[in-house]
Amino acid sequence: MRTGGETDINHVKASAAMIVLLLVLLLLLLGAASGLGLTADSRDSADWKPTDDGHRWRSRTC
């Protein structure tokens, strides 16, 4: 049995607020980690160059 004041719309609003709060917290944590230098950008053009037994191919023009 429900007591007064509890409605489904209140639960939906609380859930939406919690999702927004968690998203903001995640972004703040990522920003703090970035500011402390704990993150790195792994999207380097060198990552896409072919290797032969771990050695990068050198492009040579003829």
Secondary structure, 3 states (H helix, E strand, C coil): CCCCCCCHHHHHHHHHHHHHHHHHHHHHHHHHHHHCCCCCCCCCHHHHCCEECCEECCCCCC
